[in-house]
């Protein structure tokens, strides 16, 4: 072989091109891991994470414990309850049945479920169930649902009759209002159309074809290897999450999976193995409030405050678990976060930081929530001192803590759930003062006033919540129950 110095130089040049790429990838992985570790150290993330782009997986790692009592660590193949991330699988099965001619998107609920009440069911289409515009009340918004209903098993038919057949909150198709009831009904429709259980339909139509061997319908009695236990945080540490019978979330939130299996799902959505392209795109076509079929299409602004990504995403929250999947079709990027400590408030900023790293933008470091700081003394001092401490810290250390409205909201609900409704009012009032343009804070204050029997103040705040956010179905339902017109204050 003849020595050719130009050829050798060319080979070296090509080889050198790959050195920075590999080094860059390693650095990116380290930055992603560093950010996840920071969130974990602040008790803001405990679970498994996967980050990928068009070249493949960049990071796949688990943090913290799957079971605190036995000190069993989370791993990338730990199984987590998906909560409302379930809805995209339900939507896929419905669309598969449409492709097979067994259902139509403009079928009415009454035709798909002949036993359903005709006066409302004849006005609602399957498409409206899929994109949360049916007007059917959301059963998890019932004030007594978690305290009186959530631990009890129900058959699908019984649950539909008792909790998914309420009077409509608005004319179908005219508004968006997130409704677990709508997706519960879609599960019943799937069972009638296939002659199989919802669990069997999802398994046979999605999980088995895609090789998602670590996914399924979560049944409490089943001995399921590598299933994470669910926890909630208290000032004293983690506690076991309240029991929830999984027959209730059903097609709206009862599936479990792993980050690895959800990555298989993400990649499959770029092809047509499960569904023809035209129908698949309906999942990603935004309707009211940017919601499609089982997915929400929302822009995500990165930590430079300028770069914005078009995402296809969904979140989930269920007793002890919080989940997020963010898909960015441009670059085939995906961030999957599964948490078994109810850390839902932190998953979006964490995902934002992870995407920022992918795009070469320095991520914002997590901050301790002001809720955690205030909880340390809330049980030892009058609520007025807690309010005063918040004001002092915000004035003197504005950048030291996370002061977002969700922090005070979470604190207020903790008081409400532990029988301190009067104290919760003071916290919610402080939140209203700090965030006067956020509708949800008035909704929470209305709930607290309702808990102490002050119906007039409850009405005032629910109306204000609707004025700021006309799609607030909880406020509208509360006003209806209070016998007040669900209209905004002038």
C-alpha positions in Angstrom: 0.0 0.0 0.0 1.4 3.4 -1.0 2.0 5.9 1.8 -0.3 8.9 1.2 0.2 11.7 3.7 -2.9 13.5 2.5 -5.0 10.5 3.1 -3.6 10.0 6.6 -4.3 13.6 7.4 -7.9 13.2 6.1 -8.4 10.1 8.3 -7.1 11.9 11.3 -9.3 14.9 10.6 -12.4 12.6 10.4 -11.3 10.9 13.6 -10.8 14.2 15.4 -14.3 15.3 14.5 -15.7 12.6 16.7 -13.7 13.4 19.8 -15.6 16.6 20.7 -18.9 15.0 20.0 -18.2 12.1 22.4 -16.8 14.4 25.0 -19.7 16.7 24.6 -22.2 13.8 25.0 -20.4 12.8 28.2 -20.5 16.3 29.6 -24.2 16.6 28.7 -24.9 13.4 30.5 -23.0 14.6 33.5 -24.9 17.9 33.5 -28.2 16.0 33.3 -27.2 13.8 36.2 -26.0 16.7 38.2 -29.3 18.5 37.9 -31.3 15.4 38.8 -29.1 14.9 41.8 -29.7 18.4 43.0 -33.4 17.9 42.8 -33.1 14.6 44.6 -31.0 16.1 47.4 -33.7 18.7 48.0 -36.4 15.9 48.1 -37.9 17.3 44.9 -37.4 14.2 42.8 -37.3 10.5 43.8 -37.7 8.1 41.0 -36.4 7.2 37.5 -35.5 9.5 34.6 -34.8 9.0 30.9 -33.6 11.7 28.5 -33.1 11.0 24.8 -32.9 12.6 21.4 -32.8 11.4 17.8 -29.5 9.6 18.4 -30.8 7.6 21.3 -30.8 7.6 25.1 -28.5 10.1 26.7 -29.3 9.5 30.3 -31.2 6.7 32.0 -30.9 6.6 35.7 -32.8 6.2 39.0 -32.6 8.2 42.2 -33.6 7.4 45.8 -35.7 4.5 47.1 -38.5 2.4 45.5 -39.2 1.2 49.1 -38.1 3.3 52.0 -38.9 0.7 54.7 -36.6 -1.9 53.1 -34.2 0.7 51.7 -34.7 -0.8 48.2 -33.3 1.6 45.5 -35.1 2.7 42.5 -33.7 1.4 39.2 -34.4 2.2 35.5 -36.7 -0.9 35.4 -38.7 0.0 38.5 -42.4 0.0 37.8 -44.3 3.2 38.7 -48.0 4.0 38.6 -48.5 6.3 35.6 -51.7 8.1 36.8 -53.0 10.2 34.0 -50.2 9.4 31.6 -52.5 6.4 31.2 -54.9 8.5 29.1 -52.6 8.4 25.9 -52.8 4.6 25.9 -56.6 4.7 26.3 -56.8 7.2 23.4 -54.6 5.0 21.2 -56.9 1.9 21.7 -60.0 4.0 20.9 -58.3 5.2 17.7 -57.3 1.7 16.8 -61.0 0.7 17.1 -61.9 3.6 14.8 -59.3 2.4 12.3 -60.9 -1.0 12.4 -64.4 0.4 11.8 -65.7 -0.7 15.2 -66.1 2.9 16.5 -66.4 6.3 15.0 -65.2 9.6 16.5 -68.6 11.1 16.0 -70.4 8.2 17.6 -72.5 9.3 20.6 -71.8 8.1 24.1 -75.3 6.7 24.2 -74.7 4.6 21.0 -71.4 3.4 22.2 -72.8 2.6 25.7 -76.5 1.8 25.2 -77.2 1.7 29.0 -76.0 5.2 29.5 -78.5 7.9 30.2 -79.9 9.1 26.9 -80.7 12.8 27.7 -76.9 13.6 28.0 -75.3 10.6 26.3 -77.0 11.4 23.0 -75.4 14.8 22.9 -71.8 13.7 23.6 -69.4 12.3 21.0 -66.4 10.0 21.5 -64.1 12.9 20.3 -65.5 15.1 23.1 -64.7 12.4 25.6 -61.1 12.2 24.2 -60.4 15.9 24.3 -62.2 16.8 27.6 -65.0 18.9 26.1 -67.9 16.5 27.0 -69.2 18.5 30.0 -69.4 15.4 32.2 -68.4 16.3 35.7 -65.0 15.0 36.8 -65.5 12.5 39.6 -62.2 13.3 41.3 -63.6 16.8 41.9 -66.3 15.5 44.2 -65.5 16.9 47.7 -66.1 13.4 49.3 -64.3 11.3 46.7 -61.0 10.7 48.4 -62.4 10.5 51.9 -65.4 8.3 51.2 -65.1 6.6 47.8 -61.5 6.1 46.8 -60.8 3.0 49.0 -63.8 1.0 47.7 -63.8 -1.4 44.7 -66.4 -0.9 42.0 -67.4 -2.8 38.9 -67.1 -0.7 35.7 -70.9 -0.6 35.3 -71.6 0.4 38.9 -69.0 3.2 38.8 -70.4 4.6 35.6 -73.9 4.8 37.1 -72.8 6.3 40.4 -69.9 8.6 39.5 -69.7 9.2 35.7 -73.3 10.0 34.8 -73.9 13.4 36.3 -75.7 16.3 34.8 -73.6 18.2 32.3 -71.7 21.2 33.4 -71.8 22.8 30.0 -72.9 22.1 26.4 -70.7 19.4 24.9 -68.0 20.9 22.7 -68.4 24.4 24.0 -65.7 24.3 26.7 -62.7 22.4 27.9 -62.8 20.9 31.4 -60.4 18.0 32.3 -62.5 15.0 33.2 -61.3 11.7 34.5 -65.0 10.6 34.1 -64.7 10.9 30.3 -61.7 8.6 30.2 -63.4 6.1 32.6 -66.2 6.0 30.1 -63.8 5.4 27.2 -62.5 2.4 29.1 -66.1 1.0 29.3 -66.5 1.7 25.6 -63.3 -0.2 24.8 -64.6 -3.2 26.7 -67.9 -3.2 24.9 -66.3 -2.8 21.5 -63.6 -5.5 22.0 -65.4 -8.0 24.3 -62.3 -7.9 26.5 -61.3 -6.1 29.7 -59.6 -2.7 29.4 -56.4 -4.3 30.8 -56.4 -7.1 28.2 -57.1 -4.6 25.3 -54.2 -2.4 26.2 -51.9 -5.3 26.8 -52.7 -7.0 23.5 -52.9 -3.9 21.3 -50.0 -1.9 22.6 -47.8 -3.4 25.3 -47.2 -6.8 23.7 -46.6 -5.5 20.1 -44.1 -2.9 21.4 -42.3 -5.3 23.7 -43.4 -3.3 26.8 -42.9 -6.2 29.1 -42.8 -4.1 32.2 -46.1 -2.4 31.7 -49.7 -3.3 32.6 -52.8 -2.5 34.7 -51.9 -2.1 38.3 -53.8 -4.5 40.6 -53.1 -4.1 44.3 -53.4 -7.8 45.1 -50.9 -8.9 42.4 -47.3 -9.6 43.6 -45.6 -7.5 41.0 -41.8 -7.6 41.0 -39.9 -4.3 41.1 -43.1 -2.2 41.8 -42.3 1.1 43.6 -44.2 1.9 46.7 -45.9 5.3 46.8 -45.1 8.0 49.4 -46.0 11.5 50.5 -43.8 14.1 52.2 -44.4 15.5 55.6 -42.1 17.8 57.7 -41.0 14.7 59.6 -40.2 12.7 56.5 -41.9 10.4 54.1 -45.1 8.5 54.9 -46.9 5.8 53.0 -49.5 7.3 50.6 -53.2 6.6 51.3 -54.6 3.4 49.8 -56.5 3.8 46.5 -58.5 1.0 44.9 -57.2 0.9 41.3 -60.5 0.0 39.9 -61.4 3.7 40.2 -58.7 5.4 38.1 -59.3 2.6 35.5 -58.8 3.9 31.9 -58.1 7.4 33.3 -55.1 6.4 35.4 -54.5 2.8 36.4 -51.6 1.7 34.3 -48.0 1.2 35.5 -44.8 1.3 33.4 -41.0 2.0 33.5 -39.0 4.7 31.9 -37.5 2.1 29.5 -41.0 1.0 28.3 -42.2 4.6 27.9 -39.2 5.2 25.7 -40.3 2.3 23.5 -43.7 3.9 23.4 -42.2 7.3 22.5 -40.2 5.8 19.6 -43.3 3.9 18.4 -45.3 7.1 18.1 -42.9 8.2 15.3 -44.0 5.2 13.2 -47.2 3.7 12.1 -47.0 0.2 13.6 -49.9 0.9 16.0 -52.1 3.3 13.9 -52.3 4.8 10.4 -50.7 8.2 10.2 -53.8 10.2 9.6 -55.6 8.9 12.7 -52.4 9.1 14.8 -52.1 12.8 14.0 -55.5 13.3 15.6 -53.8 12.5 19.0 -51.5 15.5 18.4 -54.0 17.9 17.0 -54.7 20.6 19.6 -58.3 21.4 20.5 -59.6 23.7 23.2 -56.8 24.5 25.7 -54.3 22.8 23.4 -55.5 19.3 24.4 -55.7 16.6 21.7 -56.5 13.0 22.3 -54.6 11.9 25.4 -51.9 14.5 24.9 -51.5 18.2 25.5 -49.6 20.4 22.9 -48.0 23.1 25.0 -44.9 25.3 24.4 -42.2 24.9 27.0 -39.9 27.9 27.6 -36.4 27.0 28.6 -34.3 28.4 31.3 -32.8 31.2 29.2 -36.3 32.8 29.1 -36.2 32.9 25.3 -36.0 29.5 23.7 -39.3 27.8 23.3 -40.0 24.2 22.4 -43.2 22.8 20.9 -44.0 19.8 23.1 -46.4 16.9 23.2 -46.8 16.1 26.8 -48.9 14.8 29.7 -48.6 14.8 33.4 -50.0 12.4 36.0 -50.6 12.5 39.7 -52.1 9.7 41.9 -51.7 8.8 45.6 -47.9 8.6 46.1 -46.9 9.0 42.4 -46.2 11.9 40.0 -45.3 11.4 36.3 -44.4 13.4 33.3 -43.6 12.7 29.7 -42.5 15.5 27.4 -42.0 14.8 23.8 -40.4 17.2 21.3 -40.8 15.9 17.8 -38.2 18.3 16.4 -35.0 16.4 17.2 -37.0 13.5 18.6 -36.2 14.6 22.1 -38.0 13.1 25.1 -37.9 13.6 28.9 -39.6 10.9 31.0 -39.9 11.4 34.8 -41.5 8.9 37.1 -41.6 9.8 40.8 -42.9 7.8 43.8 -43.0 10.6 46.4 -45.8 12.9 45.0 -43.3 15.4 43.8 -45.5 16.6 40.9 -45.0 20.4 41.5 -41.3 19.9 40.7 -41.4 17.8 37.6 -42.1 20.5 35.1 -39.2 22.8 36.2 -37.0 19.8 36.3 -37.9 18.8 32.8 -37.4 22.4 31.7 -33.9 22.2 33.1 -33.1 18.9 31.4 -34.2 20.2 28.0 -32.2 23.4 28.7 -29.1 21.2 29.1 -29.9 19.4 25.8 -30.0 22.8 24.1 -26.8 24.1 25.7 -28.6 26.5 28.0 -27.4 26.6 31.7 -30.3 25.1 33.8 -31.7 26.9 36.8 -30.7 25.2 40.0 -33.6 24.0 42.1 -34.5 26.0 45.2 -36.0 24.7 48.4 -39.7 25.4 48.5 -41.0 28.0 51.0 -43.6 25.3 52.0 -40.8 23.2 53.4 -39.5 26.0 55.4 -42.8 27.1 56.8 -43.9 23.5 57.6 -41.1 23.2 60.1 -42.7 25.5 62.5 -46.4 25.5 61.4 -47.4 23.0 64.1 -45.6 24.9 66.8 -46.8 28.4 66.4 -50.0 30.4 65.6 -50.7 30.7 61.9 -50.2 34.5 62.1 -46.6 33.9 62.9 -46.2 31.7 59.9 -47.8 34.4 57.7 -45.4 37.0 59.2 -42.4 34.7 58.6 -43.3 34.3 54.9 -43.5 38.0 54.5 -40.2 38.5 56.2 -38.4 35.8 54.1 -39.8 37.1 50.8 -38.7 40.6 51.6 -35.2 39.8 52.9 -34.4 36.6 50.8 -36.3 36.9 47.6 -34.1 34.5 45.7 -33.4 32.0 48.4 -36.6 29.9 48.1 -39.3 29.0 45.6 -42.2 31.4 46.4 -44.5 30.2 43.6 -48.3 30.1 44.2 -48.2 26.3 44.4 -46.1 26.4 47.5 -48.6 28.3 49.6 -51.4 26.3 48.0 -49.9 23.0 49.0 -49.4 24.4 52.5 -53.0 25.5 52.8 -54.3 22.1 51.7 -52.1 20.4 54.2 -53.8 22.4 56.9 -57.2 21.8 55.4 -56.7 18.0 55.3 -55.5 17.9 58.9 -58.6 19.6 60.3 -57.2 23.2 60.5 -59.6 24.8 58.0 -59.6 28.2 59.8 -55.8 28.3 59.6 -55.9 27.2 55.9 -58.0 30.3 55.1 -55.2 32.5 56.4 -52.7 30.8 54.1 -55.0 30.9 51.1 -55.7 34.6 51.8 -52.0 35.2 51.7 -51.7 33.4 48.4 -54.5 35.5 46.9 -52.7 38.6 48.1 -49.4 37.4 46.5 -51.0 36.1 43.3 -54.1 38.1 42.6 -54.3 37.1 38.9 -54.1 33.4 39.4 -57.6 31.8 39.4 -56.7 28.6 41.2 -55.7 30.5 44.4 -59.3 31.8 44.7 -60.7 28.3 44.0 -58.6 27.0 47.0 -59.8 29.8 49.3 -63.4 29.1 48.3 -62.9 25.5 49.3 -61.5 26.5 52.7 -64.4 28.9 53.3 -66.8 26.1 52.3 -65.1 23.8 54.9 -65.9 26.2 57.7 -69.4 26.8 56.5 -69.0 30.3 55.1 -71.0 29.7 51.9 -71.1 33.4 51.0 -67.4 33.9 51.0 -67.0 30.6 49.2 -69.3 31.9 46.4 -67.3 35.1 46.1 -64.0 33.3 45.7 -65.3 30.6 43.4 -66.8 33.4 41.1 -63.5 35.2 41.1 -61.7 31.9 40.2 -64.1 31.6 37.2 -63.6 35.2 36.2 -59.8 34.6 35.9 -60.1 31.1 34.5 -63.5 30.4 32.9 -62.4 26.7 32.3 -62.1 26.1 36.1 -64.6 23.2 36.3 -64.1 22.7 40.0 -65.3 26.3 40.7 -68.2 25.9 38.3 -69.3 22.7 40.0 -68.9 24.2 43.5 -71.1 27.1 42.5 -73.7 24.8 41.0 -73.7 22.8 44.3 -74.1 26.0 46.2 -77.1 27.0 44.2 -75.3 30.0 42.7 -75.0 30.9 39.0 -71.6 29.9 37.7 -70.7 33.4 36.3 -67.8 35.6 37.0 -68.1 38.6 39.2 -68.6 41.9 37.3 
